[in-house]
Amino acid sequence: MAVRIEVVQGADAGWSYVVQAREVRIGRGGGCHIRMRDPGWPDGNLHLVNKQGGWLVVNRMPTGIFLDSQVLESGQQATWYEGGLLQPTANTLLRLVSHEGLVTGSQPVVILPPGTAKKHTQIWQYLFIAGCVAVSVFLVMQPNRAAMVPRSTAGLPTVLESQAKDPILGPPIAQVRRLMDDSSLFVKQNKVPEAFRCLDQARALLERMAAEDAPNRLRGDDLTAFRAELKKLGASVGAQLVLLHRKLPKK
């Protein structure tokens, strides 16, 4: 079955690309099967290779990218699974989905203009994307670009605060709050690497709570609501990690 790469944010938003070949390249230059118009796209490309169960992404660009909120540095590779989000630049966001429609021709990639691809995305994915877009736009419009981190998290979502005194969930919730506040302080001091590390640790804690801690403490609607809030907060953190990553000093 073919897969489809959807552009959900950026200059090519709405366009889709049905991949029929085993290997494809995404970039702006010649030789790329999927060519982006994003002016912020650096030199190089992303090389995708079909592997059993997913697509191996090889980052052949000079800067790091984000795959499902995880940093993929230049020269590194990781697997992109269906439903996953790939953010090559601060402006472009791609999603990988299965394609069940009919495809004609033998070309490696079939281009689908906006409105022609099936929209069968789950609601939580739209919330994730909307959160990334909203936070990115807010941060980009700030006059002081150094302030690219969350403000004080004293007002964490109600669902999370309701579990703040839980013996299992309470400690990581408090730690996430401290890490995000510390990150804000570091950015004000122009300590971008320290701010990035704090946010990255907060993201890892949110993922652990969703996968391990929450299922051991909550059930049914309570678990669903708690995980939804973790996902939205994780989207906010992930979007800001993308922006901060581009401000990190070059090694």
Contacts in CASP RR format, 6 or more apart in sequence:
PFRMAT RR
TARGET T0000
AUTHOR 0000-0000-0000
METHOD contacts of the structure
MODEL  1
MAVRIEVVQGADAGWSYVVQAREVRIGRGGGCHIRMRDPGWPDGNLHLVN
KQGGWLVVNRMPTGIFLDSQVLESGQQATWYEGGLLQPTANTLLRLVSHE
GLVTGSQPVVILPPGTAKKHTQIWQYLFIAGCVAVSVFLVMQPNRAAMVP
RSTAGLPTVLESQAKDPILGPPIAQVRRLMDDSSLFVKQNKVPEAFRCLD
QARALLERMAAEDAPNRLRGDDLTAFRAELKKLGASVGAQLVLLHRKLPK
K
1 98 0 8 1.000
1 99 0 8 1.000
1 100 0 8 1.000
2 18 0 8 1.000
2 19 0 8 1.000
2 20 0 8 1.000
2 98 0 8 1.000
2 99 0 8 1.000
2 103 0 8 1.000
3 18 0 8 1.000
3 19 0 8 1.000
3 55 0 8 1.000
3 82 0 8 1.000
3 96 0 8 1.000
3 97 0 8 1.000
3 98 0 8 1.000
3 99 0 8 1.000
4 16 0 8 1.000
4 17 0 8 1.000
4 18 0 8 1.000
4 19 0 8 1.000
4 96 0 8 1.000
4 97 0 8 1.000
4 98 0 8 1.000
4 99 0 8 1.000
4 112 0 8 1.000
4 117 0 8 1.000
5 16 0 8 1.000
5 17 0 8 1.000
5 19 0 8 1.000
5 26 0 8 1.000
5 34 0 8 1.000
5 94 0 8 1.000
5 95 0 8 1.000
5 96 0 8 1.000
6 14 0 8 1.000
6 15 0 8 1.000
6 16 0 8 1.000
6 94 0 8 1.000
6 95 0 8 1.000
6 96 0 8 1.000
6 97 0 8 1.000
6 117 0 8 1.000
7 13 0 8 1.000
7 14 0 8 1.000
7 15 0 8 1.000
7 16 0 8 1.000
7 36 0 8 1.000
7 92 0 8 1.000
7 93 0 8 1.000
7 94 0 8 1.000
8 14 0 8 1.000
8 85 0 8 1.000
8 93 0 8 1.000
8 94 0 8 1.000
8 95 0 8 1.000
8 129 0 8 1.000
9 91 0 8 1.000
9 92 0 8 1.000
9 93 0 8 1.000
9 129 0 8 1.000
9 132 0 8 1.000
9 133 0 8 1.000
10 38 0 8 1.000
10 91 0 8 1.000
10 92 0 8 1.000
10 93 0 8 1.000
11 36 0 8 1.000
11 37 0 8 1.000
11 38 0 8 1.000
11 39 0 8 1.000
11 91 0 8 1.000
11 92 0 8 1.000
12 36 0 8 1.000
12 37 0 8 1.000
12 38 0 8 1.000
12 92 0 8 1.000
13 114 0 8 1.000
14 114 0 8 1.000
14 115 0 8 1.000
14 117 0 8 1.000
15 111 0 8 1.000
15 112 0 8 1.000
15 113 0 8 1.000
15 114 0 8 1.000
16 111 0 8 1.000
16 112 0 8 1.000
16 116 0 8 1.000
16 117 0 8 1.000
17 33 0 8 1.000
17 34 0 8 1.000
17 109 0 8 1.000
17 110 0 8 1.000
17 111 0 8 1.000
17 112 0 8 1.000
18 99 0 8 1.000
18 103 0 8 1.000
18 109 0 8 1.000
18 110 0 8 1.000
18 112 0 8 1.000
19 33 0 8 1.000
19 48 0 8 1.000
19 108 0 8 1.000
19 109 0 8 1.000
20 103 0 8 1.000
20 106 0 8 1.000
20 107 0 8 1.000
20 108 0 8 1.000
20 109 0 8 1.000
20 110 0 8 1.000
21 33 0 8 1.000
21 108 0 8 1.000
21 109 0 8 1.000
22 49 0 8 1.000
22 50 0 8 1.000
23 47 0 8 1.000
23 48 0 8 1.000
23 49 0 8 1.000
23 50 0 8 1.000
24 33 0 8 1.000
24 34 0 8 1.000
24 48 0 8 1.000
24 108 0 8 1.000
24 109 0 8 1.000
25 31 0 8 1.000
25 32 0 8 1.000
25 33 0 8 1.000
25 34 0 8 1.000
25 45 0 8 1.000
25 46 0 8 1.000
25 47 0 8 1.000
25 48 0 8 1.000
26 32 0 8 1.000
26 33 0 8 1.000
26 34 0 8 1.000
26 36 0 8 1.000
26 45 0 8 1.000
26 46 0 8 1.000
26 48 0 8 1.000
26 88 0 8 1.000
26 94 0 8 1.000
27 34 0 8 1.000
27 35 0 8 1.000
27 36 0 8 1.000
27 41 0 8 1.000
27 44 0 8 1.000
27 45 0 8 1.000
27 46 0 8 1.000
27 88 0 8 1.000
28 35 0 8 1.000
28 36 0 8 1.000
28 37 0 8 1.000
28 38 0 8 1.000
28 41 0 8 1.000
29 35 0 8 1.000
29 44 0 8 1.000
29 45 0 8 1.000
32 45 0 8 1.000
33 108 0 8 1.000
33 109 0 8 1.000
34 109 0 8 1.000
36 88 0 8 1.000
36 92 0 8 1.000
38 88 0 8 1.000
38 89 0 8 1.000
38 91 0 8 1.000
38 92 0 8 1.000
40 89 0 8 1.000
40 90 0 8 1.000
40 91 0 8 1.000
41 88 0 8 1.000
41 89 0 8 1.000
41 92 0 8 1.000
42 61 0 8 1.000
42 62 0 8 1.000
42 63 0 8 1.000
42 89 0 8 1.000
43 61 0 8 1.000
43 62 0 8 1.000
44 60 0 8 1.000
44 61 0 8 1.000
44 62 0 8 1.000
45 60 0 8 1.000
45 61 0 8 1.000
46 57 0 8 1.000
46 58 0 8 1.000
46 59 0 8 1.000
46 60 0 8 1.000
46 61 0 8 1.000
46 65 0 8 1.000
46 86 0 8 1.000
46 88 0 8 1.000
47 57 0 8 1.000
47 58 0 8 1.000
47 60 0 8 1.000
48 55 0 8 1.000
48 56 0 8 1.000
48 57 0 8 1.000
48 58 0 8 1.000
48 80 0 8 1.000
49 55 0 8 1.000
49 56 0 8 1.000
49 58 0 8 1.000
50 56 0 8 1.000
51 79 0 8 1.000
53 79 0 8 1.000
53 81 0 8 1.000
54 79 0 8 1.000
54 80 0 8 1.000
54 81 0 8 1.000
54 82 0 8 1.000
55 79 0 8 1.000
55 80 0 8 1.000
55 81 0 8 1.000
55 96 0 8 1.000
56 77 0 8 1.000
56 78 0 8 1.000
56 79 0 8 1.000
56 80 0 8 1.000
57 67 0 8 1.000
57 72 0 8 1.000
57 77 0 8 1.000
57 78 0 8 1.000
57 79 0 8 1.000
57 80 0 8 1.000
57 86 0 8 1.000
58 75 0 8 1.000
58 76 0 8 1.000
58 77 0 8 1.000
59 65 0 8 1.000
59 72 0 8 1.000
59 73 0 8 1.000
59 74 0 8 1.000
59 75 0 8 1.000
59 76 0 8 1.000
59 77 0 8 1.000
60 74 0 8 1.000
60 75 0 8 1.000
61 74 0 8 1.000
61 88 0 8 1.000
62 74 0 8 1.000
63 74 0 8 1.000
63 246 0 8 1.000
64 71 0 8 1.000
64 72 0 8 1.000
64 73 0 8 1.000
64 74 0 8 1.000
64 245 0 8 1.000
65 71 0 8 1.000
65 72 0 8 1.000
65 86 0 8 1.000
65 87 0 8 1.000
65 88 0 8 1.000
65 89 0 8 1.000
66 72 0 8 1.000
66 86 0 8 1.000
66 87 0 8 1.000
66 238 0 8 1.000
66 241 0 8 1.000
66 242 0 8 1.000
66 245 0 8 1.000
67 78 0 8 1.000
67 80 0 8 1.000
67 84 0 8 1.000
67 85 0 8 1.000
67 86 0 8 1.000
67 87 0 8 1.000
68 84 0 8 1.000
68 85 0 8 1.000
68 86 0 8 1.000
69 85 0 8 1.000
69 203 0 8 1.000
69 207 0 8 1.000
69 234 0 8 1.000
69 237 0 8 1.000
69 238 0 8 1.000
69 241 0 8 1.000
70 78 0 8 1.000
71 200 0 8 1.000
71 241 0 8 1.000
71 245 0 8 1.000
72 78 0 8 1.000
80 86 0 8 1.000
80 96 0 8 1.000
81 96 0 8 1.000
82 96 0 8 1.000
82 97 0 8 1.000
82 98 0 8 1.000
83 95 0 8 1.000
83 96 0 8 1.000
83 97 0 8 1.000
83 125 0 8 1.000
84 95 0 8 1.000
84 96 0 8 1.000
85 93 0 8 1.000
85 94 0 8 1.000
85 95 0 8 1.000
85 125 0 8 1.000
85 128 0 8 1.000
85 129 0 8 1.000
86 93 0 8 1.000
86 94 0 8 1.000
86 95 0 8 1.000
86 96 0 8 1.000
87 93 0 8 1.000
87 94 0 8 1.000
87 132 0 8 1.000
87 242 0 8 1.000
88 94 0 8 1.000
90 136 0 8 1.000
90 140 0 8 1.000
90 242 0 8 1.000
90 243 0 8 1.000
90 246 0 8 1.000
93 129 0 8 1.000
93 132 0 8 1.000
95 121 0 8 1.000
95 125 0 8 1.000
95 129 0 8 1.000
97 120 0 8 1.000
97 121 0 8 1.000
99 117 0 8 1.000
100 118 0 8 1.000
101 118 0 8 1.000
103 110 0 8 1.000
104 110 0 8 1.000
124 228 0 8 1.000
124 231 0 8 1.000
127 228 0 8 1.000
127 231 0 8 1.000
127 232 0 8 1.000
127 235 0 8 1.000
128 231 0 8 1.000
128 232 0 8 1.000
128 235 0 8 1.000
129 235 0 8 1.000
131 232 0 8 1.000
131 235 0 8 1.000
131 236 0 8 1.000
131 239 0 8 1.000
132 235 0 8 1.000
132 236 0 8 1.000
132 238 0 8 1.000
132 239 0 8 1.000
133 239 0 8 1.000
135 235 0 8 1.000
135 236 0 8 1.000
135 239 0 8 1.000
135 240 0 8 1.000
136 239 0 8 1.000
136 242 0 8 1.000
136 243 0 8 1.000
139 147 0 8 1.000
139 148 0 8 1.000
139 239 0 8 1.000
139 240 0 8 1.000
139 243 0 8 1.000
140 243 0 8 1.000
142 148 0 8 1.000
145 247 0 8 1.000
146 187 0 8 1.000
146 188 0 8 1.000
146 190 0 8 1.000
146 192 0 8 1.000
146 247 0 8 1.000
147 184 0 8 1.000
147 187 0 8 1.000
147 188 0 8 1.000
148 187 0 8 1.000
148 240 0 8 1.000
148 243 0 8 1.000
148 244 0 8 1.000
148 247 0 8 1.000
149 180 0 8 1.000
149 183 0 8 1.000
149 184 0 8 1.000
149 186 0 8 1.000
149 187 0 8 1.000
149 195 0 8 1.000
149 199 0 8 1.000
149 240 0 8 1.000
149 244 0 8 1.000
150 180 0 8 1.000
150 183 0 8 1.000
150 184 0 8 1.000
150 236 0 8 1.000
150 237 0 8 1.000
150 240 0 8 1.000
151 184 0 8 1.000
152 181 0 8 1.000
152 184 0 8 1.000
153 176 0 8 1.000
153 177 0 8 1.000
153 180 0 8 1.000
153 181 0 8 1.000
154 177 0 8 1.000
155 161 0 8 1.000
156 164 0 8 1.000
156 173 0 8 1.000
156 176 0 8 1.000
156 177 0 8 1.000
156 233 0 8 1.000
157 229 0 8 1.000
157 232 0 8 1.000
157 233 0 8 1.000
159 225 0 8 1.000
159 226 0 8 1.000
159 228 0 8 1.000
159 229 0 8 1.000
160 173 0 8 1.000
160 226 0 8 1.000
160 229 0 8 1.000
160 230 0 8 1.000
160 233 0 8 1.000
161 173 0 8 1.000
163 169 0 8 1.000
163 170 0 8 1.000
163 173 0 8 1.000
163 217 0 8 1.000
163 218 0 8 1.000
163 226 0 8 1.000
164 170 0 8 1.000
164 173 0 8 1.000
164 174 0 8 1.000
166 217 0 8 1.000
168 213 0 8 1.000
168 216 0 8 1.000
168 217 0 8 1.000
169 209 0 8 1.000
169 213 0 8 1.000
169 214 0 8 1.000
169 217 0 8 1.000
172 205 0 8 1.000
172 208 0 8 1.000
172 209 0 8 1.000
172 213 0 8 1.000
173 209 0 8 1.000
175 202 0 8 1.000
175 205 0 8 1.000
176 202 0 8 1.000
176 205 0 8 1.000
176 206 0 8 1.000
176 233 0 8 1.000
179 198 0 8 1.000
179 199 0 8 1.000
179 201 0 8 1.000
179 202 0 8 1.000
179 205 0 8 1.000
180 198 0 8 1.000
180 199 0 8 1.000
180 202 0 8 1.000
180 237 0 8 1.000
182 194 0 8 1.000
182 198 0 8 1.000
183 194 0 8 1.000
183 195 0 8 1.000
183 196 0 8 1.000
183 198 0 8 1.000
183 199 0 8 1.000
183 202 0 8 1.000
184 195 0 8 1.000
186 192 0 8 1.000
186 194 0 8 1.000
186 195 0 8 1.000
186 198 0 8 1.000
187 195 0 8 1.000
187 244 0 8 1.000
192 244 0 8 1.000
192 247 0 8 1.000
192 248 0 8 1.000
192 249 0 8 1.000
193 248 0 8 1.000
193 249 0 8 1.000
195 244 0 8 1.000
196 241 0 8 1.000
196 244 0 8 1.000
196 245 0 8 1.000
196 248 0 8 1.000
199 237 0 8 1.000
199 238 0 8 1.000
199 240 0 8 1.000
199 241 0 8 1.000
199 244 0 8 1.000
200 241 0 8 1.000
202 237 0 8 1.000
203 234 0 8 1.000
203 237 0 8 1.000
203 238 0 8 1.000
203 241 0 8 1.000
206 230 0 8 1.000
206 233 0 8 1.000
206 234 0 8 1.000
206 237 0 8 1.000
209 230 0 8 1.000
210 227 0 8 1.000
210 230 0 8 1.000
210 231 0 8 1.000
214 223 0 8 1.000
214 226 0 8 1.000
214 227 0 8 1.000
214 230 0 8 1.000
215 223 0 8 1.000
218 226 0 8 1.000
END
